[in-house]
Amino acid sequence: DQQVKQNSPSLSVQEGRISILNCDYTNSMFDYFLWYKKYPAEGPTFLISISSIKDKNEDGRFTVFLNKSAKHLSLHIVPSQPGDSAVYFCAASGGAQKLVFGQGTRLTINP
Amino acid sequence: NAGVMQNPRHLVRRRGQEARLRCSPMKGHSHVYWYRQLPEEGLKFMVYLQKENIIDESGMPKERFSAEFPKEGPSILRIQQVVRGDSAAYFCASSPNWLAGTDTQYFGPGTRLTVL
């Protein structure tokens, strides 16, 4: 029962362009959503989050959009930089504290 | 401003041995979480603890796995009689006092357990 899904295992984007990572969820009780970035052999690093009372949150080059009716969120990175190459996980929680993670999307930024 | 600390970073055990994984939360954080990541998969929740209390262990296997967060010292994830299927990366996260659904968890570097 995969409650959080990232349907694209990988994404390749040219440096300087926009990267868009997508995430879908099925549990309507989720009310807090996060994006993490992970390099090999390291722990996930928190990037940005959004509460269900908002539909957009922005922090520098990172913007997260939430569409509650579609149960969909996306992370936009603009402009994309080589250091952004990593695996990106979306995660959700519904007041129970535990995070439910997607399977991850491997982002590669090409020069 | 030290982050979440985990040790050891790598642990090798033979089948049937015990594995002990340690986690020290960020300063000022009183909530600890353990997650497991199998190869090519996302992280899966195992257990959520506060000092001296297990709050949610719904993700813990029923046998061989236990966790604690004592009043003093790090949180410990203990796996008894390890099997090859326990080989994974185990991540600890911590968060400050919970504020109704807006709490962010910060992760440690993980312990990579290999069972021979």
Interface residues (C-beta under 8 A of the other chain):
Chain A: V4 D31 Y32 L34 Y36 A41 E42 G43 P44 T45 F46 S49 S51 F89 A91 S93 G94 G95 A96 Q97 K98 L99 V100 F101 G102 Q103 G104
Chain B: V4 Q6 H31 Y33 Y35 E41 G42 L43 K44 F45 Y48 I55 D56 S58 G59 F91 A93 S95 W98 A100 G101 T102 D103 T104 Q105 Y106 F107 G108 P109 G110 R112
